[in-house]
Amino acid sequence: MLQLIKDIIFGFRFKRAVKKADRLHHLTHRKYMVLVINHKLEVLSKQELRKFVANGIFRKGTTVQNIEQKALYITL
């Protein structure tokens, strides 16, 4: 029962993150991704990801392509 409640909450948060990514994509025409970072759903653009990788926010050896493959949702 507890897992069902967690899944419902995750689904609600995921839908909200997808809407945010679509809205930002429509405004800026950038590619946005929904990622799980520190157990939270984050909406980041590909340009922001490049900056994070270059500044060493992610582990050494991590590339934008690796992160993009693990994204839950990607705008087109």
Residue frames as qw, qx, qy, qz and C-alpha x, y, z in Angstrom:
[[0.000, 0.885, 0.466, 0.000, 0.00, 0.00, 0.00],
 [0.310, -0.790, 0.103, 0.519, 2.81, 2.37, 0.84],
 [0.403, -0.130, 0.600, 0.679, 4.49, 1.69, -2.52],
 [0.216, 0.646, 0.661, 0.315, 1.23, 2.48, -4.32],
 [0.129, -0.942, -0.220, 0.217, 1.05, 5.87, -2.63],
 [0.394, -0.575, 0.372, 0.613, 4.69, 6.59, -3.52],
 [0.386, 0.187, 0.701, 0.569, 4.01, 5.63, -7.14],
 [0.106, 0.833, 0.530, 0.118, 0.98, 7.93, -7.31],
 [0.239, -0.890, 0.024, 0.388, 3.00, 10.83, -5.91],
 [0.436, -0.313, 0.554, 0.637, 5.87, 10.12, -8.33],
 [0.335, 0.482, 0.696, 0.413, 3.40, 10.04, -11.24],
 [0.006, -0.940, -0.332, 0.076, 1.94, 13.40, -10.24],
 [0.322, -0.771, 0.255, 0.487, 5.39, 14.97, -9.90],
 [0.479, -0.030, 0.664, 0.573, 6.51, 13.43, -13.22],
 [0.273, 0.716, 0.586, 0.262, 3.50, 14.88, -15.05],
 [0.130, -0.961, -0.103, 0.220, 4.20, 18.29, -13.56],
 [0.432, -0.545, 0.456, 0.555, 7.87, 18.11, -14.59],
 [0.449, 0.276, 0.689, 0.498, 6.93, 17.09, -18.15],
 [0.137, 0.890, 0.426, 0.087, 4.54, 20.04, -18.41],
 [0.278, -0.871, 0.138, 0.380, 7.26, 22.36, -17.17],
 [0.490, -0.245, 0.604, 0.578, 9.76, 20.98, -19.70],
 [0.365, 0.543, 0.650, 0.387, 7.27, 21.36, -22.55],
 [0.017, -0.961, -0.259, 0.090, 6.42, 24.90, -21.50],
 [0.355, -0.737, 0.322, 0.477, 10.08, 25.92, -21.29],
 [0.500, 0.037, 0.676, 0.541, 10.81, 24.25, -24.65],
 [0.270, 0.762, 0.547, 0.218, 7.96, 26.19, -26.23],
 [0.126, -0.971, -0.056, 0.194, 9.30, 29.49, -24.85],
 [0.276, -0.770, 0.462, 0.343, 13.03, 29.06, -25.45],
 [0.824, 0.499, -0.214, -0.164, 13.21, 26.37, -28.19],
 [0.012, 0.582, -0.800, 0.146, 15.90, 24.53, -26.25],
 [0.716, -0.045, -0.686, -0.121, 16.04, 20.80, -25.61],
 [0.424, -0.516, 0.459, -0.586, 14.88, 20.05, -22.04],
 [0.581, 0.030, -0.813, 0.011, 15.17, 16.82, -20.09],
 [0.690, -0.569, 0.102, -0.435, 13.48, 15.46, -16.98],
 [0.549, 0.321, -0.712, 0.298, 16.11, 13.79, -14.79],
 [0.756, -0.618, -0.211, -0.039, 16.21, 12.22, -11.35],
 [0.419, 0.487, -0.439, 0.628, 18.93, 14.01, -9.37],
 [0.012, 0.171, -0.677, 0.716, 19.24, 13.41, -5.61],
 [0.025, 0.389, 0.906, -0.167, 15.87, 11.61, -5.58],
 [0.246, 0.651, 0.282, -0.661, 14.12, 14.65, -7.10],
 [0.576, 0.560, 0.502, 0.319, 12.79, 15.27, -10.57],
 [0.186, -0.627, 0.127, 0.745, 14.75, 18.10, -12.17],
 [0.603, 0.727, 0.314, 0.096, 14.08, 19.85, -15.47],
 [0.366, -0.631, 0.329, 0.600, 17.33, 20.93, -17.14],
 [0.620, 0.742, -0.106, -0.231, 18.21, 22.15, -20.61],
 [0.923, 0.190, -0.004, 0.334, 20.95, 20.48, -22.59],
 [0.322, 0.731, -0.220, 0.560, 23.01, 23.69, -22.39],
 [0.508, -0.707, 0.308, -0.384, 22.78, 23.66, -18.59],
 [0.974, -0.164, 0.143, 0.056, 23.89, 20.02, -18.56],
 [0.726, 0.497, -0.133, 0.457, 26.94, 20.88, -20.66],
 [0.036, -0.773, 0.316, -0.548, 27.91, 23.57, -18.13],
 [0.770, -0.517, 0.263, -0.265, 27.45, 21.17, -15.21],
 [0.970, 0.084, 0.050, 0.222, 29.59, 18.50, -16.86],
 [0.518, 0.638, -0.186, 0.538, 32.30, 21.04, -17.75],
 [0.209, -0.728, 0.334, -0.561, 32.37, 22.43, -14.19],
 [0.305, 0.210, -0.883, 0.289, 32.64, 18.98, -12.61],
 [0.596, -0.225, 0.270, -0.721, 29.19, 18.80, -10.99],
 [0.969, 0.041, -0.057, -0.238, 28.76, 15.24, -12.26],
 [0.809, -0.374, 0.387, 0.236, 31.30, 12.43, -11.77],
 [0.012, -0.641, 0.589, 0.493, 34.43, 12.46, -13.84],
 [0.146, -0.061, 0.921, 0.356, 33.90, 10.65, -17.14],
 [0.328, 0.590, 0.693, -0.254, 30.19, 11.41, -17.32],
 [0.126, 0.028, 0.456, 0.880, 29.12, 12.88, -20.64],
 [0.447, 0.196, 0.104, -0.867, 26.00, 14.69, -21.76],
 [0.590, 0.114, -0.648, -0.468, 25.14, 11.69, -23.95],
 [0.310, -0.079, -0.905, 0.282, 25.19, 9.36, -20.93],
 [0.156, 0.243, 0.519, -0.804, 22.88, 11.67, -19.02],
 [0.494, 0.218, -0.244, -0.806, 20.59, 12.06, -22.02],
 [0.489, 0.017, -0.842, -0.226, 20.21, 8.27, -22.30],
 [0.253, -0.237, -0.835, 0.428, 19.12, 8.09, -18.66],
 [0.244, 0.001, 0.101, -0.965, 16.62, 10.96, -18.94],
 [0.321, 0.341, 0.830, -0.304, 13.02, 10.06, -18.18],
 [0.414, 0.787, 0.455, -0.042, 11.65, 12.54, -20.73],
 [0.365, -0.236, 0.309, 0.846, 13.22, 14.63, -23.51],
 [0.407, 0.744, 0.233, -0.476, 11.53, 17.42, -25.42],
 [0.673, 0.251, 0.509, 0.474, 11.94, 17.49, -29.17]]
